[in-house]
């Protein structure tokens, strides 16, 4: 196979890659940031539930039996 060279990762590069994927344990979220994240998650879940509800209503209206 020409033109393809295998990429070798040494242990240091692999350790850096996995370390960058973890959370920074030295920074802590403030209560305001936690509340904002909870509010954002709640709104997303509410919108998903509303979409399913509206989908059911539309299905009942447009595809109702004779």
C-alpha positions as CSV (number, residue, x, y, z in Angstrom):
1,X,0.0,0.0,0.0
2,X,1.8,3.1,-1.2
3,X,1.3,6.5,0.3
4,X,0.0,5.2,3.6
5,X,2.3,5.4,6.6
6,X,1.3,4.0,10.0
7,X,1.2,6.6,12.7
8,X,3.0,5.4,15.8
9,X,2.0,6.9,19.1
10,X,4.4,6.9,21.9
11,X,3.2,6.5,25.5
12,X,3.7,10.2,26.2
13,X,1.4,11.3,23.3
14,X,-1.2,8.7,24.3
15,X,-1.1,9.9,27.9
16,X,-1.6,13.5,26.8
17,X,-4.5,12.6,24.6
18,X,-6.3,10.8,27.4
19,X,-5.5,13.6,29.9
20,X,-7.0,16.2,27.6
21,X,-10.2,14.2,27.5
22,X,-10.8,14.3,31.3
23,X,-12.2,17.1,33.3
24,X,-9.9,19.7,34.8
25,X,-10.1,18.8,38.5
26,X,-8.6,22.1,39.6
27,X,-11.4,24.2,38.4
28,X,-14.8,24.0,40.2
29,X,-18.1,25.3,38.9
30,X,-19.8,28.0,40.8
31,X,-23.4,27.4,42.0
32,X,-24.5,29.9,39.4
33,X,-22.9,27.9,36.6
34,X,-24.4,24.7,38.0
35,X,-27.9,26.3,38.1
36,X,-27.4,27.6,34.5
37,X,-26.4,24.1,33.3
38,X,-29.4,22.6,35.1
39,X,-31.7,25.2,33.6
40,X,-30.3,24.6,30.1
41,X,-30.7,20.8,30.5
42,X,-34.3,21.2,31.8
43,X,-35.3,23.4,28.9
44,X,-33.8,20.9,26.4
45,X,-35.8,18.0,28.1
46,X,-38.9,20.2,28.1
47,X,-38.6,20.9,24.4
48,X,-38.1,17.2,23.6
49,X,-41.2,16.3,25.6
50,X,-43.2,19.0,23.9
51,X,-42.0,17.8,20.5
52,X,-43.2,14.3,21.3
53,X,-46.5,15.6,22.6
54,X,-47.1,17.8,19.5
55,X,-46.2,14.9,17.3
56,X,-48.9,12.8,19.0
57,X,-51.5,15.6,18.6
58,X,-50.6,16.0,14.9
59,X,-50.8,12.3,14.4
60,X,-54.3,12.1,16.0
61,X,-55.6,15.1,13.9
62,X,-54.2,14.2,10.5
63,X,-54.2,10.4,10.7
64,X,-57.5,9.9,12.7
65,X,-59.5,6.8,11.8
66,X,-62.7,7.3,9.8
